[in-house]
Amino acid sequence: MNRPGRPGPDEPEVPVAGDEPQSFGLGFPLPGDARGSDSFLTVFVALGANLLIAVAKTAAALITRSASLTAEAAHSWADTGNEVFLVVANRRAARPADREHPLGHGREAYVWSLFAAVGLFVAGGAFSITHGVGQLRAPSPADDFIVGYAVLAVSFVLEGVSFRQSVRQARADAATMQRDLIEHVLATSDPALRAVFAEDAAALIGLLLATAGLAAHQLTGSPVPDAVGSILVGILLVVVAVVLINRNRRFLVGEEADPRVRAAVLRALLAMPEVARVTYLRLEVVGPRMISVVGDVDLAGDDVESHVAVRLRALEAKVSSSPAVAGTVLSLSAPDEPSLTV
C-alpha cells in the first residue's frame, strides 16, 4: 500500500476537478517552489563571495601575520566549505519521492546543513579561539597594516553583497509567512537561507572585530588586542554554529509546521464541499518548504463504504497536489470526536 497521499509508481493518479496546485486553496501561499531558485542563488552568491574573500584574507594574513586576519581567513574558508555542503543539501533535498522515500528526500537538507554547522564550529570557531590563545601565550607582532585594512574593506563589500541577497530572499519569504525578518530566519524550514543569513551576518561582525583588533595592534604596538580579536571572532562563530546545529537538529527530529500554516490548511480543508468537519490535523515539516498532512475528516453526505474509500483517496490526492505538501494521510472521524475550528 502506497501512502501517504501520492500514488506509488504503479498506481494511477486520481483525477480531481478544480485542483489549485500552487496553493491548495490556502488563504496565503505556502512558500513553495518559487523560492527554491532563490535559495540556490543565495547559496551560490555566498559561495563565490566567500571563496574570493578566503583567498584574499589568507594572503593578507601571511603578509601581515595578524592574528585577527588569520582567524578571519579560517572563518572564510569554513564558510566556503559550508556553502559546498549547502549546495549538496539543496540538490539532494530536491530529489523527487520514490518507493523507498514516499515523503521525498527533503530532510537530507538538514543532514548536510548540520555538517556545515559543525564545520563552522570546528574549522572556524575552535581554530580562531585556539589561534588567539596561542598568540596571547607567544605573541608575534604584525606589520603591513595597510594590506590588512584593504583586504578587510574589500571583504566587507563582498560579504555585504552576499548578505544583501540573503536578506532579500528572507524578507520575501517572511512577508509570505507574515513574520518579521529575524523571526523568519530562525523559524524557516529552509536551512540554506538560515545558514547563509547567519554566516554573512557573523562575517560582517567578525570583520569589524578584526579591524578593531588590527587597529588596536597598530596604535598600541601590542599584539594582545589582535589576539583578543581572534578569540572574539571564534566565540562569535561558535555561538552561530550552536544556533544552526540546534535548528537543524529540531527539524531532523521532527517539528510541527507553523501555527499560521496549520490554520490555513484547516481553513482550506473546511472550505472543501466534500469535507463536513475536521477532527484531527497534524502537519510536520519534512523538508525545506515541505509538509506532510495527517488528519481525520468527516465527509459530507452518507455513502456506502466502498464509495467513501474512493472519495477519501481522491481528497488525499487533492491535498497532495500542492507542491508544498509531500504527502497526505486522511482517515474518517469518529462520530464522538470534537470538531476543530480555526
Secondary structure, DSSP 8 states (H G I E B T S, - for coil): ---SSS--TTS-----TT--TTTTT-SS--S-HHHHHHHHHHHHHHHHHHHHHHHHHHHHHHHH--HHHHHHHHHHHHHHHHHHHHHHHHHHHTS---SS-TT-STTHHHHHHHHHHHHIIIIIIIHHHHHHHHHHHS------HHHHHHHHHHHHHHHHHHHHHHHHHHHHHHHHTT--HHHHHHH-S-HHHHHHHHHHHHHHHHHHHHHHHHHHHHHH--SHHHHHHHHHHHHHHHHHHHHHHHHHHHHHH-EE--HHHHHHHHHHHHHSTTEEEEEEEEEEEEETTEEEEEEEEEESS---HHHHHHHHHHHHHHHHTSTTEEEEEEEE--TTS-----
